[in-house]
Amino acid sequence: MTQAPPANLALASIGEPLLVQHVSAPTHAPEWAQWLEEIGFLPGEAVRVMARGLPGSDPLVVRIGTSTFALRRAEAECVLVSRPMNSAKIAAHVR
């Protein structure tokens, strides 16, 4: 049985290889979409959550391409993701 992919990066499991589908900023912070895109959160980019802070899983340590960032949970919720067709290939791309 296959689990449904997480809807956004904040819901992803640690280490799960994913692809960015879309960035959608909240209405109270529309500048977050441009900021996330400028640091590499573009559609089709490989991404994974590397670690979560405690307590409350905030912030998240996220790897996109060869860069690593700490994102607040609210920012990670803006990054909509999907599972790649070939997870092994993506896993090799995002280390």
PyMOL Python script that loads the backbone (N, CA, C, O; Angstrom):
from pymol import cmd

cmd.read_pdbstr("""\
ATOM      1  N   MET A   1       0.842  -1.173   0.000  1.00  0.00           N
ATOM      2  CA  MET A   1       0.000   0.000   0.000  1.00  0.00           C
ATOM      3  C   MET A   1       0.891   1.242   0.000  1.00  0.00           C
ATOM      4  O   MET A   1       1.844   1.327   0.774  1.00  0.00           O
ATOM      5  N   THR A   2       0.581   2.189  -0.858  1.00  0.00           N
ATOM      6  CA  THR A   2       1.371   3.401  -0.993  1.00  0.00           C
ATOM      7  C   THR A   2       0.690   4.542  -0.254  1.00  0.00           C
ATOM      8  O   THR A   2      -0.515   4.752  -0.392  1.00  0.00           O
ATOM      9  N   GLN A   3       1.485   5.290   0.546  1.00  0.00           N
ATOM     10  CA  GLN A   3       0.944   6.447   1.247  1.00  0.00           C
ATOM     11  C   GLN A   3       0.803   7.606   0.278  1.00  0.00           C
ATOM     12  O   GLN A   3       1.557   7.721  -0.689  1.00  0.00           O
ATOM     13  N   ALA A   4      -0.169   8.461   0.549  1.00  0.00           N
ATOM     14  CA  ALA A   4      -0.327   9.667  -0.255  1.00  0.00           C
ATOM     15  C   ALA A   4       0.861  10.578  -0.012  1.00  0.00           C
ATOM     16  O   ALA A   4       1.378  10.628   1.104  1.00  0.00           O
ATOM     17  N   PRO A   5       1.303  11.294  -1.025  1.00  0.00           N
ATOM     18  CA  PRO A   5       2.422  12.218  -0.820  1.00  0.00           C
ATOM     19  C   PRO A   5       1.995  13.369   0.088  1.00  0.00           C
ATOM     20  O   PRO A   5       0.810  13.697   0.151  1.00  0.00           O
ATOM     21  N   PRO A   6       2.950  13.989   0.794  1.00  0.00           N
ATOM     22  CA  PRO A   6       2.591  15.133   1.640  1.00  0.00           C
ATOM     23  C   PRO A   6       2.127  16.290   0.764  1.00  0.00           C
ATOM     24  O   PRO A   6       2.613  16.459  -0.355  1.00  0.00           O
ATOM     25  N   ALA A   7       1.204  17.073   1.262  1.00  0.00           N
ATOM     26  CA  ALA A   7       0.689  18.208   0.485  1.00  0.00           C
ATOM     27  C   ALA A   7       1.711  19.332   0.379  1.00  0.00           C
ATOM     28  O   ALA A   7       1.798  20.019  -0.638  1.00  0.00           O
ATOM     29  N   ASN A   8       2.483  19.504   1.450  1.00  0.00           N
ATOM     30  CA  ASN A   8       3.485  20.566   1.420  1.00  0.00           C
ATOM     31  C   ASN A   8       4.725  20.106   2.170  1.00  0.00           C
ATOM     32  O   ASN A   8       4.715  19.061   2.820  1.00  0.00           O
ATOM     33  N   LEU A   9       5.775  20.876   2.078  1.00  0.00           N
ATOM     34  CA  LEU A   9       7.065  20.487   2.652  1.00  0.00           C
ATOM     35  C   LEU A   9       7.017  20.356   4.175  1.00  0.00           C
ATOM     36  O   LEU A   9       7.761  19.555   4.743  1.00  0.00           O
ATOM     37  N   ALA A  10       6.174  21.110   4.832  1.00  0.00           N
ATOM     38  CA  ALA A  10       6.069  21.034   6.291  1.00  0.00           C
ATOM     39  C   ALA A  10       5.534  19.683   6.753  1.00  0.00           C
ATOM     40  O   ALA A  10       5.780  19.279   7.889  1.00  0.00           O
ATOM     41  N   LEU A  11       4.811  18.988   5.894  1.00  0.00           N
ATOM     42  CA  LEU A  11       4.215  17.694   6.242  1.00  0.00           C
ATOM     43  C   LEU A  11       5.077  16.514   5.802  1.00  0.00           C
ATOM     44  O   LEU A  11       4.722  15.365   6.063  1.00  0.00           O
ATOM     45  N   ALA A  12       6.189  16.775   5.148  1.00  0.00           N
ATOM     46  CA  ALA A  12       7.029  15.697   4.608  1.00  0.00           C
ATOM     47  C   ALA A  12       7.764  14.957   5.712  1.00  0.00           C
ATOM     48  O   ALA A  12       8.089  15.525   6.754  1.00  0.00           O
ATOM     49  N   SER A  13       8.018  13.686   5.464  1.00  0.00           N
ATOM     50  CA  SER A  13       8.822  12.882   6.375  1.00  0.00           C
ATOM     51  C   SER A  13      10.288  13.236   6.192  1.00  0.00           C
ATOM     52  O   SER A  13      10.706  13.649   5.110  1.00  0.00           O
ATOM     53  N   ILE A  14      11.063  13.072   7.252  1.00  0.00           N
ATOM     54  CA  ILE A  14      12.494  13.341   7.164  1.00  0.00           C
ATOM     55  C   ILE A  14      13.138  12.377   6.178  1.00  0.00           C
ATOM     56  O   ILE A  14      12.956  11.163   6.269  1.00  0.00           O
ATOM     57  N   GLY A  15      13.892  12.932   5.235  1.00  0.00           N
ATOM     58  CA  GLY A  15      14.624  12.140   4.263  1.00  0.00           C
ATOM     59  C   GLY A  15      13.857  11.748   3.020  1.00  0.00           C
ATOM     60  O   GLY A  15      14.441  11.177   2.099  1.00  0.00           O
ATOM     61  N   GLU A  16      12.563  12.036   2.964  1.00  0.00           N
ATOM     62  CA  GLU A  16      11.762  11.632   1.802  1.00  0.00           C
ATOM     63  C   GLU A  16      12.109  12.498   0.589  1.00  0.00           C
ATOM     64  O   GLU A  16      11.992  13.721   0.659  1.00  0.00           O
ATOM     65  N   PRO A  17      12.536  11.886  -0.523  1.00  0.00           N
ATOM     66  CA  PRO A  17      12.820  12.678  -1.723  1.00  0.00           C
ATOM     67  C   PRO A  17      11.525  13.177  -2.364  1.00  0.00           C
ATOM     68  O   PRO A  17      10.598  12.403  -2.608  1.00  0.00           O
ATOM     69  N   LEU A  18      11.479  14.478  -2.630  1.00  0.00           N
ATOM     70  CA  LEU A  18      10.281  15.114  -3.173  1.00  0.00           C
ATOM     71  C   LEU A  18      10.676  16.090  -4.273  1.00  0.00           C
ATOM     72  O   LEU A  18      11.852  16.409  -4.450  1.00  0.00           O
ATOM     73  N   LEU A  19       9.684  16.549  -4.998  1.00  0.00           N
ATOM     74  CA  LEU A  19       9.875  17.589  -6.010  1.00  0.00           C
ATOM     75  C   LEU A  19       8.997  18.784  -5.673  1.00  0.00           C
ATOM     76  O   LEU A  19       7.854  18.624  -5.244  1.00  0.00           O
ATOM     77  N   VAL A  20       9.531  19.972  -5.868  1.00  0.00           N
ATOM     78  CA  VAL A  20       8.735  21.182  -5.696  1.00  0.00           C
ATOM     79  C   VAL A  20       7.731  21.252  -6.845  1.00  0.00           C
ATOM     80  O   VAL A  20       8.097  21.132  -8.015  1.00  0.00           O
ATOM     81  N   GLN A  21       6.472  21.448  -6.494  1.00  0.00           N
ATOM     82  CA  GLN A  21       5.432  21.620  -7.507  1.00  0.00           C
ATOM     83  C   GLN A  21       5.077  23.087  -7.715  1.00  0.00           C
ATOM     84  O   GLN A  21       4.885  23.551  -8.839  1.00  0.00           O
ATOM     85  N   HIS A  22       4.995  23.802  -6.594  1.00  0.00           N
ATOM     86  CA  HIS A  22       4.520  25.181  -6.662  1.00  0.00           C
ATOM     87  C   HIS A  22       4.832  25.877  -5.340  1.00  0.00           C
ATOM     88  O   HIS A  22       4.897  25.227  -4.297  1.00  0.00           O
ATOM     89  N   VAL A  23       5.019  27.166  -5.378  1.00  0.00           N
ATOM     90  CA  VAL A  23       5.183  27.947  -4.153  1.00  0.00           C
ATOM     91  C   VAL A  23       3.992  28.892  -4.057  1.00  0.00           C
ATOM     92  O   VAL A  23       3.694  29.635  -4.991  1.00  0.00           O
ATOM     93  N   SER A  24       3.326  28.850  -2.927  1.00  0.00           N
ATOM     94  CA  SER A  24       2.132  29.665  -2.721  1.00  0.00           C
ATOM     95  C   SER A  24       2.246  30.388  -1.387  1.00  0.00           C
ATOM     96  O   SER A  24       2.181  29.763  -0.329  1.00  0.00           O
ATOM     97  N   ALA A  25       2.414  31.697  -1.440  1.00  0.00           N
ATOM     98  CA  ALA A  25       2.603  32.489  -0.218  1.00  0.00           C
ATOM     99  C   ALA A  25       1.257  32.829   0.409  1.00  0.00           C
ATOM    100  O   ALA A  25       0.248  32.942  -0.286  1.00  0.00           O
ATOM    101  N   PRO A  26       1.253  32.992   1.728  1.00  0.00           N
ATOM    102  CA  PRO A  26       0.014  33.409   2.392  1.00  0.00           C
ATOM    103  C   PRO A  26      -0.290  34.874   2.071  1.00  0.00           C
ATOM    104  O   PRO A  26       0.600  35.634   1.689  1.00  0.00           O
ATOM    105  N   THR A  27      -1.528  35.247   2.228  1.00  0.00           N
ATOM    106  CA  THR A  27      -1.924  36.622   1.894  1.00  0.00           C
ATOM    107  C   THR A  27      -1.254  37.653   2.803  1.00  0.00           C
ATOM    108  O   THR A  27      -1.041  38.793   2.390  1.00  0.00           O
ATOM    109  N   HIS A  28      -0.919  37.262   4.045  1.00  0.00           N
ATOM    110  CA  HIS A  28      -0.293  38.225   4.950  1.00  0.00           C
ATOM    111  C   HIS A  28       1.209  38.408   4.682  1.00  0.00           C
ATOM    112  O   HIS A  28       1.836  39.314   5.231  1.00  0.00           O
ATOM    113  N   ALA A  29       1.786  37.527   3.819  1.00  0.00           N
ATOM    114  CA  ALA A  29       3.220  37.640   3.506  1.00  0.00           C
ATOM    115  C   ALA A  29       3.469  37.250   2.047  1.00  0.00           C
ATOM    116  O   ALA A  29       4.151  36.257   1.789  1.00  0.00           O
ATOM    117  N   PRO A  30       2.936  38.003   1.096  1.00  0.00           N
ATOM    118  CA  PRO A  30       3.078  37.624  -0.316  1.00  0.00           C
ATOM    119  C   PRO A  30       4.533  37.613  -0.789  1.00  0.00           C
ATOM    120  O   PRO A  30       4.847  36.951  -1.778  1.00  0.00           O
ATOM    121  N   GLU A  31       5.415  38.325  -0.109  1.00  0.00           N
ATOM    122  CA  GLU A  31       6.823  38.375  -0.502  1.00  0.00           C
ATOM    123  C   GLU A  31       7.538  37.038  -0.288  1.00  0.00           C
ATOM    124  O   GLU A  31       8.611  36.818  -0.849  1.00  0.00           O
ATOM    125  N   TRP A  32       6.960  36.155   0.510  1.00  0.00           N
ATOM    126  CA  TRP A  32       7.596  34.867   0.762  1.00  0.00           C
ATOM    127  C   TRP A  32       7.730  34.052  -0.517  1.00  0.00           C
ATOM    128  O   TRP A  32       8.717  33.330  -0.661  1.00  0.00           O
ATOM    129  N   ALA A  33       6.790  34.132  -1.452  1.00  0.00           N
ATOM    130  CA  ALA A  33       6.861  33.345  -2.694  1.00  0.00           C
ATOM    131  C   ALA A  33       8.114  33.725  -3.476  1.00  0.00           C
ATOM    132  O   ALA A  33       8.865  32.849  -3.904  1.00  0.00           O
ATOM    133  N   GLN A  34       8.343  35.008  -3.664  1.00  0.00           N
ATOM    134  CA  GLN A  34       9.529  35.449  -4.406  1.00  0.00           C
ATOM    135  C   GLN A  34      10.803  35.067  -3.666  1.00  0.00           C
ATOM    136  O   GLN A  34      11.770  34.619  -4.283  1.00  0.00           O
ATOM    137  N   TRP A  35      10.808  35.240  -2.356  1.00  0.00           N
ATOM    138  CA  TRP A  35      11.987  34.895  -1.560  1.00  0.00           C
ATOM    139  C   TRP A  35      12.302  33.403  -1.676  1.00  0.00           C
ATOM    140  O   TRP A  35      13.459  33.032  -1.875  1.00  0.00           O
ATOM    141  N   LEU A  36      11.300  32.555  -1.555  1.00  0.00           N
ATOM    142  CA  LEU A  36      11.531  31.114  -1.660  1.00  0.00           C
ATOM    143  C   LEU A  36      12.025  30.737  -3.059  1.00  0.00           C
ATOM    144  O   LEU A  36      12.895  29.877  -3.201  1.00  0.00           O
ATOM    145  N   GLU A  37      11.477  31.373  -4.080  1.00  0.00           N
ATOM    146  CA  GLU A  37      11.927  31.089  -5.449  1.00  0.00           C
ATOM    147  C   GLU A  37      13.369  31.561  -5.653  1.00  0.00           C
ATOM    148  O   GLU A  37      14.148  30.897  -6.337  1.00  0.00           O
ATOM    149  N   GLU A  38      13.717  32.680  -5.076  1.00  0.00           N
ATOM    150  CA  GLU A  38      15.084  33.202  -5.225  1.00  0.00           C
ATOM    151  C   GLU A  38      16.136  32.296  -4.592  1.00  0.00           C
ATOM    152  O   GLU A  38      17.276  32.265  -5.054  1.00  0.00           O
ATOM    153  N   ILE A  39      15.774  31.560  -3.546  1.00  0.00           N
ATOM    154  CA  ILE A  39      16.752  30.662  -2.924  1.00  0.00           C
ATOM    155  C   ILE A  39      16.670  29.247  -3.496  1.00  0.00           C
ATOM    156  O   ILE A  39      17.349  28.341  -3.012  1.00  0.00           O
ATOM    157  N   GLY A  40      15.834  29.056  -4.530  1.00  0.00           N
ATOM    158  CA  GLY A  40      15.876  27.787  -5.246  1.00  0.00           C
ATOM    159  C   GLY A  40      14.634  26.928  -5.225  1.00  0.00           C
ATOM    160  O   GLY A  40      14.625  25.859  -5.836  1.00  0.00           O
ATOM    161  N   PHE A  41      13.595  27.349  -4.553  1.00  0.00           N
ATOM    162  CA  PHE A  41      12.364  26.547  -4.508  1.00  0.00           C
ATOM    163  C   PHE A  41      11.544  26.809  -5.775  1.00  0.00           C
ATOM    164  O   PHE A  41      10.559  27.548  -5.766  1.00  0.00           O
ATOM    165  N   LEU A  42      11.985  26.183  -6.848  1.00  0.00           N
ATOM    166  CA  LEU A  42      11.359  26.344  -8.159  1.00  0.00           C
ATOM    167  C   LEU A  42      10.694  25.032  -8.561  1.00  0.00           C
ATOM    168  O   LEU A  42      11.157  23.964  -8.160  1.00  0.00           O
ATOM    169  N   PRO A  43       9.620  25.087  -9.344  1.00  0.00           N
ATOM    170  CA  PRO A  43       8.950  23.855  -9.769  1.00  0.00           C
ATOM    171  C   PRO A  43       9.929  22.884 -10.434  1.00  0.00           C
ATOM    172  O   PRO A  43      10.715  23.259 -11.304  1.00  0.00           O
ATOM    173  N   GLY A  44       9.854  21.627  -9.994  1.00  0.00           N
ATOM    174  CA  GLY A  44      10.699  20.578 -10.547  1.00  0.00           C
ATOM    175  C   GLY A  44      11.980  20.330  -9.780  1.00  0.00           C
ATOM    176  O   GLY A  44      12.654  19.329 -10.021  1.00  0.00           O
ATOM    177  N   GLU A  45      12.338  21.227  -8.850  1.00  0.00           N
ATOM    178  CA  GLU A  45      13.570  21.042  -8.071  1.00  0.00           C
ATOM    179  C   GLU A  45      13.392  19.938  -7.026  1.00  0.00           C
ATOM    180  O   GLU A  45      12.341  19.812  -6.396  1.00  0.00           O
ATOM    181  N   ALA A  46      14.437  19.154  -6.867  1.00  0.00           N
ATOM    182  CA  ALA A  46      14.444  18.102  -5.860  1.00  0.00           C
ATOM    183  C   ALA A  46      14.635  18.716  -4.483  1.00  0.00           C
ATOM    184  O   ALA A  46      15.446  19.626  -4.315  1.00  0.00           O
ATOM    185  N   VAL A  47      13.897  18.227  -3.502  1.00  0.00           N
ATOM    186  CA  VAL A  47      13.937  18.781  -2.150  1.00  0.00           C
ATOM    187  C   VAL A  47      13.680  17.673  -1.138  1.00  0.00           C
ATOM    188  O   VAL A  47      13.000  16.691  -1.434  1.00  0.00           O
ATOM    189  N   ARG A  48      14.228  17.841   0.051  1.00  0.00           N
ATOM    190  CA  ARG A  48      13.930  16.914   1.154  1.00  0.00           C
ATOM    191  C   ARG A  48      14.147  17.607   2.492  1.00  0.00           C
ATOM    192  O   ARG A  48      14.970  18.513   2.623  1.00  0.00           O
ATOM    193  N   VAL A  49      13.391  17.157   3.472  1.00  0.00           N
ATOM    194  CA  VAL A  49      13.558  17.640   4.842  1.00  0.00           C
ATOM    195  C   VAL A  49      14.660  16.806   5.474  1.00  0.00           C
ATOM    196  O   VAL A  49      14.600  15.577   5.464  1.00  0.00           O
ATOM    197  N   MET A  50      15.659  17.470   6.019  1.00  0.00           N
ATOM    198  CA  MET A  50      16.796  16.774   6.623  1.00  0.00           C
ATOM    199  C   MET A  50      16.627  16.600   8.138  1.00  0.00           C
ATOM    200  O   MET A  50      17.093  15.607   8.696  1.00  0.00           O
ATOM    201  N   ALA A  51      15.970  17.545   8.804  1.00  0.00           N
ATOM    202  CA  ALA A  51      15.784  17.489  10.260  1.00  0.00           C
ATOM    203  C   ALA A  51      14.688  18.471  10.651  1.00  0.00           C
ATOM    204  O   ALA A  51      14.310  19.362   9.890  1.00  0.00           O
ATOM    205  N   ARG A  52      14.197  18.272  11.867  1.00  0.00           N
ATOM    206  CA  ARG A  52      13.182  19.181  12.402  1.00  0.00           C
ATOM    207  C   ARG A  52      13.629  19.634  13.788  1.00  0.00           C
ATOM    208  O   ARG A  52      14.221  18.865  14.546  1.00  0.00           O
ATOM    209  N   GLY A  53      13.341  20.881  14.105  1.00  0.00           N
ATOM    210  CA  GLY A  53      13.651  21.384  15.421  1.00  0.00           C
ATOM    211  C   GLY A  53      12.661  20.880  16.453  1.00  0.00           C
ATOM    212  O   GLY A  53      11.573  20.410  16.121  1.00  0.00           O
ATOM    213  N   LEU A  54      13.054  20.986  17.696  1.00  0.00           N
ATOM    214  CA  LEU A  54      12.179  20.572  18.793  1.00  0.00           C
ATOM    215  C   LEU A  54      12.026  21.747  19.750  1.00  0.00           C
ATOM    216  O   LEU A  54      12.982  22.502  19.923  1.00  0.00           O
ATOM    217  N   PRO A  55      10.916  21.930  20.354  1.00  0.00           N
ATOM    218  CA  PRO A  55       9.655  21.215  20.161  1.00  0.00           C
ATOM    219  C   PRO A  55       8.869  21.816  19.004  1.00  0.00           C
ATOM    220  O   PRO A  55       9.180  22.917  18.550  1.00  0.00           O
ATOM    221  N   GLY A  56       7.882  21.122  18.537  1.00  0.00           N
ATOM    222  CA  GLY A  56       6.975  21.629  17.523  1.00  0.00           C
ATOM    223  C   GLY A  56       7.437  21.508  16.096  1.00  0.00           C
ATOM    224  O   GLY A  56       6.790  22.054  15.202  1.00  0.00           O
ATOM    225  N   SER A  57       8.542  20.808  15.842  1.00  0.00           N
ATOM    226  CA  SER A  57       9.041  20.604  14.475  1.00  0.00           C
ATOM    227  C   SER A  57       9.321  21.908  13.758  1.00  0.00           C
ATOM    228  O   SER A  57       9.102  22.010  12.551  1.00  0.00           O
ATOM    229  N   ASP A  58       9.797  22.896  14.473  1.00  0.00           N
ATOM    230  CA  ASP A  58      10.045  24.201  13.882  1.00  0.00           C
ATOM    231  C   ASP A  58      11.353  24.754  14.443  1.00  0.00           C
ATOM    232  O   ASP A  58      11.489  24.861  15.662  1.00  0.00           O
ATOM    233  N   PRO A  59      12.310  25.106  13.601  1.00  0.00           N
ATOM    234  CA  PRO A  59      12.297  25.144  12.147  1.00  0.00           C
ATOM    235  C   PRO A  59      12.599  23.774  11.537  1.00  0.00           C
ATOM    236  O   PRO A  59      12.870  22.804  12.244  1.00  0.00           O
ATOM    237  N   LEU A  60      12.547  23.725  10.214  1.00  0.00           N
ATOM    238  CA  LEU A  60      12.907  22.535   9.465  1.00  0.00           C
ATOM    239  C   LEU A  60      14.225  22.805   8.747  1.00  0.00           C
ATOM    240  O   LEU A  60      14.433  23.898   8.220  1.00  0.00           O
ATOM    241  N   VAL A  61      15.108  21.823   8.725  1.00  0.00           N
ATOM    242  CA  VAL A  61      16.325  21.903   7.921  1.00  0.00           C
ATOM    243  C   VAL A  61      15.993  21.231   6.595  1.00  0.00           C
ATOM    244  O   VAL A  61      15.605  20.063   6.555  1.00  0.00           O
ATOM    245  N   VAL A  62      16.151  21.988   5.504  1.00  0.00           N
ATOM    246  CA  VAL A  62      15.702  21.536   4.193  1.00  0.00           C
ATOM    247  C   VAL A  62      16.856  21.590   3.212  1.00  0.00           C
ATOM    248  O   VAL A  62      17.596  22.573   3.173  1.00  0.00           O
ATOM    249  N   ARG A  63      17.013  20.553   2.428  1.00  0.00           N
ATOM    250  CA  ARG A  63      18.025  20.524   1.375  1.00  0.00           C
ATOM    251  C   ARG A  63      17.308  20.649   0.035  1.00  0.00           C
ATOM    252  O   ARG A  63      16.390  19.887  -0.271  1.00  0.00           O
ATOM    253  N   ILE A  64      17.746  21.625  -0.755  1.00  0.00           N
ATOM    254  CA  ILE A  64      17.246  21.766  -2.118  1.00  0.00           C
ATOM    255  C   ILE A  64      18.463  21.878  -3.015  1.00  0.00           C
ATOM    256  O   ILE A  64      19.282  22.786  -2.867  1.00  0.00           O
ATOM    257  N   GLY A  65      18.572  20.929  -3.960  1.00  0.00           N
ATOM    258  CA  GLY A  65      19.783  20.858  -4.772  1.00  0.00           C
ATOM    259  C   GLY A  65      20.964  20.577  -3.871  1.00  0.00           C
ATOM    260  O   GLY A  65      20.960  19.595  -3.128  1.00  0.00           O
ATOM    261  N   THR A  66      21.979  21.429  -3.927  1.00  0.00           N
ATOM    262  CA  THR A  66      23.152  21.252  -3.063  1.00  0.00           C
ATOM    263  C   THR A  66      23.180  22.260  -1.923  1.00  0.00           C
ATOM    264  O   THR A  66      24.180  22.366  -1.214  1.00  0.00           O
ATOM    265  N   SER A  67      22.090  22.999  -1.742  1.00  0.00           N
ATOM    266  CA  SER A  67      22.011  24.014  -0.690  1.00  0.00           C
ATOM    267  C   SER A  67      21.127  23.530   0.454  1.00  0.00           C
ATOM    268  O   SER A  67      20.184  22.766   0.249  1.00  0.00           O
ATOM    269  N   THR A  68      21.450  23.987   1.660  1.00  0.00           N
ATOM    270  CA  THR A  68      20.674  23.632   2.841  1.00  0.00           C
ATOM    271  C   THR A  68      20.213  24.911   3.523  1.00  0.00           C
ATOM    272  O   THR A  68      20.985  25.853   3.701  1.00  0.00           O
ATOM    273  N   PHE A  69      18.932  24.928   3.904  1.00  0.00           N
ATOM    274  CA  PHE A  69      18.332  26.092   4.541  1.00  0.00           C
ATOM    275  C   PHE A  69      17.537  25.667   5.759  1.00  0.00           C
ATOM    276  O   PHE A  69      17.069  24.531   5.839  1.00  0.00           O
ATOM    277  N   ALA A  70      17.385  26.576   6.704  1.00  0.00           N
ATOM    278  CA  ALA A  70      16.436  26.401   7.797  1.00  0.00           C
ATOM    279  C   ALA A  70      15.204  27.227   7.443  1.00  0.00           C
ATOM    280  O   ALA A  70      15.290  28.437   7.238  1.00  0.00           O
ATOM    281  N   LEU A  71      14.067  26.559   7.376  1.00  0.00           N
ATOM    282  CA  LEU A  71      12.802  27.237   7.082  1.00  0.00           C
ATOM    283  C   LEU A  71      11.887  27.129   8.283  1.00  0.00           C
ATOM    284  O   LEU A  71      11.819  26.089   8.938  1.00  0.00           O
ATOM    285  N   ARG A  72      11.185  28.214   8.568  1.00  0.00           N
ATOM    286  CA  ARG A  72      10.135  28.132   9.570  1.00  0.00           C
ATOM    287  C   ARG A  72       9.025  27.252   9.001  1.00  0.00           C
ATOM    288  O   ARG A  72       8.852  27.149   7.786  1.00  0.00           O
ATOM    289  N   ARG A  73       8.286  26.626   9.895  1.00  0.00           N
ATOM    290  CA  ARG A  73       7.206  25.736   9.459  1.00  0.00           C
ATOM    291  C   ARG A  73       6.225  26.479   8.530  1.00  0.00           C
ATOM    292  O   ARG A  73       5.772  25.919   7.532  1.00  0.00           O
ATOM    293  N   ALA A  74       5.908  27.716   8.857  1.00  0.00           N
ATOM    294  CA  ALA A  74       4.978  28.496   8.040  1.00  0.00           C
ATOM    295  C   ALA A  74       5.522  28.706   6.626  1.00  0.00           C
ATOM    296  O   ALA A  74       4.754  28.723   5.664  1.00  0.00           O
ATOM    297  N   GLU A  75       6.840  28.865   6.497  1.00  0.00           N
ATOM    298  CA  GLU A  75       7.442  29.024   5.166  1.00  0.00           C
ATOM    299  C   GLU A  75       7.416  27.696   4.411  1.00  0.00           C
ATOM    300  O   GLU A  75       7.134  27.667   3.212  1.00  0.00           O
ATOM    301  N   ALA A  76       7.710  26.588   5.114  1.00  0.00           N
ATOM    302  CA  ALA A  76       7.689  25.276   4.470  1.00  0.00           C
ATOM    303  C   ALA A  76       6.286  24.908   4.001  1.00  0.00           C
ATOM    304  O   ALA A  76       6.134  24.174   3.026  1.00  0.00           O
ATOM    305  N   GLU A  77       5.268  25.408   4.681  1.00  0.00           N
ATOM    306  CA  GLU A  77       3.885  25.146   4.265  1.00  0.00           C
ATOM    307  C   GLU A  77       3.570  25.792   2.912  1.00  0.00           C
ATOM    308  O   GLU A  77       2.613  25.392   2.249  1.00  0.00           O
ATOM    309  N   CYS A  78       4.352  26.770   2.503  1.00  0.00           N
ATOM    310  CA  CYS A  78       4.145  27.445   1.215  1.00  0.00           C
ATOM    311  C   CYS A  78       4.659  26.625   0.032  1.00  0.00           C
ATOM    312  O   CYS A  78       4.297  26.887  -1.115  1.00  0.00           O
ATOM    313  N   VAL A  79       5.499  25.639   0.314  1.00  0.00           N
ATOM    314  CA  VAL A  79       6.121  24.850  -0.757  1.00  0.00           C
ATOM    315  C   VAL A  79       5.318  23.573  -0.973  1.00  0.00           C
ATOM    316  O   VAL A  79       5.394  22.642  -0.172  1.00  0.00           O
ATOM    317  N   LEU A  80       4.550  23.535  -2.057  1.00  0.00           N
ATOM    318  CA  LEU A  80       3.754  22.363  -2.391  1.00  0.00           C
ATOM    319  C   LEU A  80       4.656  21.360  -3.095  1.00  0.00           C
ATOM    320  O   LEU A  80       5.450  21.729  -3.961  1.00  0.00           O
ATOM    321  N   VAL A  81       4.532  20.091  -2.722  1.00  0.00           N
ATOM    322  CA  VAL A  81       5.460  19.066  -3.206  1.00  0.00           C
ATOM    323  C   VAL A  81       4.722  17.842  -3.719  1.00  0.00           C
ATOM    324  O   VAL A  81       3.533  17.654  -3.463  1.00  0.00           O
ATOM    325  N   SER A  82       5.460  17.016  -4.451  1.00  0.00           N
ATOM    326  CA  SER A  82       4.953  15.718  -4.907  1.00  0.00           C
ATOM    327  C   SER A  82       6.109  14.733  -4.858  1.00  0.00           C
ATOM    328  O   SER A  82       7.274  15.113  -4.739  1.00  0.00           O
ATOM    329  N   ARG A  83       5.758  13.471  -4.953  1.00  0.00           N
ATOM    330  CA  ARG A  83       6.801  12.448  -5.036  1.00  0.00           C
ATOM    331  C   ARG A  83       7.261  12.328  -6.487  1.00  0.00           C
ATOM    332  O   ARG A  83       6.449  12.390  -7.411  1.00  0.00           O
ATOM    333  N   PRO A  84       8.559  12.158  -6.678  1.00  0.00           N
ATOM    334  CA  PRO A  84       9.059  11.970  -8.046  1.00  0.00           C
ATOM    335  C   PRO A  84       8.694  10.580  -8.559  1.00  0.00           C
ATOM    336  O   PRO A  84       8.441   9.665  -7.775  1.00  0.00           O
ATOM    337  N   MET A  85       8.669  10.434  -9.867  1.00  0.00           N
ATOM    338  CA  MET A  85       8.391   9.128 -10.472  1.00  0.00           C
ATOM    339  C   MET A  85       9.509   8.152 -10.140  1.00  0.00           C
ATOM    340  O   MET A  85       9.258   6.966  -9.929  1.00  0.00           O
ATOM    341  N   ASN A  86      10.749   8.648 -10.091  1.00  0.00           N
ATOM    342  CA  ASN A  86      11.899   7.807  -9.803  1.00  0.00           C
ATOM    343  C   ASN A  86      12.590   8.352  -8.562  1.00  0.00           C
ATOM    344  O   ASN A  86      13.497   9.177  -8.668  1.00  0.00           O
ATOM    345  N   SER A  87      12.168   7.894  -7.384  1.00  0.00           N
ATOM    346  CA  SER A  87      12.706   8.413  -6.125  1.00  0.00           C
ATOM    347  C   SER A  87      14.193   8.163  -5.970  1.00  0.00           C
ATOM    348  O   SER A  87      14.895   8.987  -5.384  1.00  0.00           O
ATOM    349  N   ALA A  88      14.695   7.038  -6.484  1.00  0.00           N
ATOM    350  CA  ALA A  88      16.121   6.721  -6.341  1.00  0.00           C
ATOM    351  C   ALA A  88      16.980   7.748  -7.070  1.00  0.00           C
ATOM    352  O   ALA A  88      18.042   8.134  -6.581  1.00  0.00           O
ATOM    353  N   LYS A  89      16.522   8.192  -8.242  1.00  0.00           N
ATOM    354  CA  LYS A  89      17.273   9.180  -9.013  1.00  0.00           C
ATOM    355  C   LYS A  89      17.300  10.512  -8.278  1.00  0.00           C
ATOM    356  O   LYS A  89      18.334  11.179  -8.242  1.00  0.00           O
ATOM    357  N   ILE A  90      16.179  10.903  -7.695  1.00  0.00           N
ATOM    358  CA  ILE A  90      16.119  12.147  -6.941  1.00  0.00           C
ATOM    359  C   ILE A  90      16.973  12.046  -5.683  1.00  0.00           C
ATOM    360  O   ILE A  90      17.655  13.004  -5.319  1.00  0.00           O
ATOM    361  N   ALA A  91      16.940  10.894  -5.019  1.00  0.00           N
ATOM    362  CA  ALA A  91      17.735  10.719  -3.803  1.00  0.00           C
ATOM    363  C   ALA A  91      19.213  10.912  -4.090  1.00  0.00           C
ATOM    364  O   ALA A  91      19.939  11.459  -3.261  1.00  0.00           O
ATOM    365  N   ALA A  92      19.661  10.472  -5.245  1.00  0.00           N
ATOM    366  CA  ALA A  92      21.059  10.635  -5.618  1.00  0.00           C
ATOM    367  C   ALA A  92      21.381  12.093  -5.923  1.00  0.00           C
ATOM    368  O   ALA A  92      22.512  12.534  -5.723  1.00  0.00           O
ATOM    369  N   HIS A  93      20.381  12.850  -6.411  1.00  0.00           N
ATOM    370  CA  HIS A  93      20.582  14.251  -6.777  1.00  0.00           C
ATOM    371  C   HIS A  93      20.635  15.151  -5.545  1.00  0.00           C
ATOM    372  O   HIS A  93      21.391  16.123  -5.531  1.00  0.00           O
ATOM    373  N   VAL A  94      19.850  14.847  -4.512  1.00  0.00           N
ATOM    374  CA  VAL A  94      19.774  15.661  -3.306  1.00  0.00           C
ATOM    375  C   VAL A  94      20.465  14.921  -2.176  1.00  0.00           C
ATOM    376  O   VAL A  94      19.881  14.000  -1.605  1.00  0.00           O
ATOM    377  N   ARG A  95      21.652  15.284  -1.848  1.00  0.00           N
ATOM    378  CA  ARG A  95      22.392  14.645  -0.757  1.00  0.00           C
ATOM    379  C   ARG A  95      22.749  15.654   0.274  1.00  0.00           C
ATOM    380  O   ARG A  95      23.376  15.316   1.278  1.00  0.00           O
TER     381      ARG A  95
END
""", "prot")
cmd.dss("prot")
cmd.show_as("cartoon", "prot")
cmd.util.cbc("prot")
cmd.orient("prot")
